[in-house]
Amino acid sequence: MPCYRCGARQTDPVRGASPWRRGVRGEVQVLICPDCQRAHDLELDLCESCGSTSLICRLGEVECRDCGSVRLARLTEPAGSEPPPGLADEVEAALNRVLGLSRQ
């Protein structure tokens, strides 16, 4: 999953905690790259109970990591839900490398 702001994709992780951050935007789980985390307004959804942006979305629920509040996610079509251009080609190339296949 790429960064929702700039489209950068995660590379293979190194040991330790990931510098990428999770959030919820438009009721959908998103990733934020380290560069975009410096932005003052990430336009993330807020917890309805405490106002925190430390939300995770899973199995149709949104949970606040700060206060523990859980609510049902409202099913909406997120803006920018289309995969970034070229993603299919990148995935195909990665699979071909891993599986040792050559493009025909």
C-alpha positions in Angstrom: 0.0 0.0 0.0 1.5 3.4 -1.0 1.5 6.6 1.1 -1.9 8.2 0.6 -0.4 11.7 0.1 2.6 11.2 -2.2 2.2 7.7 -3.5 5.6 6.4 -2.3 5.7 2.7 -1.7 7.4 1.0 1.3 10.6 -0.8 0.6 11.6 -4.0 2.3 11.6 -3.3 6.1 14.7 -3.2 8.2 14.8 -4.6 11.7 13.0 -2.5 14.3 9.9 -0.4 14.2 8.7 0.9 10.9 9.0 4.7 10.3 5.7 4.6 8.4 2.5 5.5 10.3 -1.0 4.1 9.9 -4.1 6.3 10.0 -7.7 6.4 8.9 -8.9 8.8 6.2 -12.4 8.6 4.8 -13.1 5.5 6.9 -10.2 3.6 5.1 -6.8 2.5 6.6 -4.0 4.5 5.0 -0.2 4.6 5.3 1.8 7.8 5.8 5.5 7.8 4.7 8.1 9.4 7.0 8.4 12.5 4.7 4.7 13.2 4.6 4.4 12.8 8.4 6.1 16.2 8.7 3.0 17.9 7.3 1.0 19.7 9.9 -2.4 18.7 8.5 -2.5 15.1 7.4 -6.3 15.3 6.9 -6.9 12.1 8.9 -10.2 11.1 10.5 -10.5 12.0 14.2 -11.8 9.8 17.1 -15.3 10.9 17.9 -14.6 10.4 21.6 -11.2 11.9 22.2 -10.3 13.7 19.0 -7.1 11.6 18.4 -5.9 10.7 15.0 -4.5 7.4 16.3 -7.1 5.3 14.6 -7.0 1.9 12.9 -9.6 0.4 10.6 -10.2 -3.3 10.5 -13.1 -5.6 9.7 -15.6 -2.8 9.3 -14.7 -1.1 12.6 -12.6 1.9 13.5 -10.7 1.7 16.8 -8.9 4.5 18.6 -5.5 3.5 19.8 -5.6 6.2 22.4 -8.9 5.8 24.2 -10.0 2.4 23.0 -13.3 3.6 21.5 -14.6 1.3 18.8 -17.3 2.2 16.2 -18.6 0.8 13.0 -17.0 2.2 9.9 -19.3 4.1 7.6 -19.0 2.5 4.2 -18.0 5.2 1.8 -16.0 5.2 -1.4 -12.6 6.9 -0.5 -11.2 9.5 -2.8 -8.3 8.2 -4.7 -9.3 4.5 -4.3 -7.9 3.6 -7.7 -4.5 2.0 -7.7 -1.7 4.4 -8.8 -0.8 4.3 -12.5 1.8 1.6 -13.3 1.2 -0.4 -10.1 0.0 -3.5 -12.1 3.2 -3.4 -14.1 5.4 -3.0 -11.0 3.7 -6.0 -9.4 4.0 -8.1 -12.5 7.7 -7.2 -12.7 8.3 -8.1 -9.1 6.5 -11.4 -9.4 8.5 -12.2 -12.5 11.8 -11.5 -10.6 10.8 -13.6 -7.6 9.5 -16.5 -9.7 12.3 -16.3 -12.2 10.0 -15.7 -15.2 10.9 -13.6 -18.2 8.5 -11.2 -19.8 7.3 -12.3 -23.2 
